[in-house]
């Protein structure tokens, strides 16, 4: 317990903002927990905008950035005990079902969301809803895309725009290896399932079925993990330091320029801009390769539902601020302009004044415009299922199964059979 407490103390970052950056006498203090420092920065911006529009309802926002696991564990304890919870909290999508068990300890947001719901992708609202009640505000669509390091591909005679299928991807990787033996076509994750889940979606499958059954030992999963494992064996893919790109080691590997392709949700653009400086001006964005042309080329992955706890100091004010910050048109604009995320108000995707602004930092960093890609695949973005058994599935897949497949190189059929059995044993 002492170890966890120290981690929280060391890595917690606190941002405080009221009107004009100063604490006003009539402001209401609201506390917020998040696990992403970019989110805290965004919430500062939206609090400043709220205070400018609401001089009589000023907010002093104290946003704390905590380590991912520590924050969710601390939140669970606070909600169970009724003591110590923040007013507002970010909850990551794979953790969210844990907080919907029993009676949710969050404010129902239906009324404050009502003016905005017609403009927001319905499936992104549904992820954070239960029994007709909305408890969380989504952050982005999370469309999965491929990020290509164009320079080394061109030197290997590869045009990233010609990579349509996984067979094309393998052939591109072989050409790259012939020129750069010490570089890799891509990354395979062992502590996250971004690529595997995208490959399942292409085949019309997922990690969980419509009737809440784990989908692990399936032909679709076998095809996906066997394809990836074969690329690992051939040296075309490398396992990712820290298990996945959205960790310190993963971003460091990408920044070294040894990886030609990273398959991640669109929100990973913010990580490039903030934490991968050496790739500035060298990366293009494209649809994800598929097994067969005609399959859907994207999947909405990742996500953060922002909720208001029942113990909030002023739940009405906090709820109205949240709706403004994340669902209003102004909020959705800032989700792109500040965070670099694909906003859930997809009508903005065709607003070229916003999407193609030459002064936008993300437009300056990347070779091509991400919204050109998003609009191309807009009707192909499958949405991931989230259910009460999703956390248990995700935990086993990302702590055991993927390591057995890509680190230990065990037989895929046997690994999947064992995984199905072990997950079912835990759940049922």
Buried (B, 14 or more C-beta within 10 A) or exposed (E): EEEEEEBBEEEBEEBBBBBEEEEBEEBBBBBBBBBBEBBBBBBBBBBBBBBEEBEEBBBBBBBBBBBBEBBBBBBBEBBEEEEEBBBBBBBBBBBBBBBBEEEBBBBBBEEBBEEBEEBBBEBBBEBBBBEEEBBBBBBBBBBBBBBBBBBBBEEBEBEBEEBBBBEBBBBBBBBBBEEBEEBBBBBBBBBBBBBBBBBBBBBEBBBBBEEEBBBBBBEBBBBBBBBBBEBBEEBBBBBBBBBBBBBEEBBEBBBEBBBBBBBBBBBBBBBBBBBBEEBEEBBBBBBBBBBEEEBBBBBBBBBBBBBBBBBBEBBEBBBBBBBBBBBBBBBBBBBBBBBBBBBBBBEBBEBEEBBEBEEBBBBEBBEBBBBEBBBEBBEBBBBBBBBBBBBBBBEBBBEBBBBBBBEEEBEBEEBBBBBBEBBBEEBE
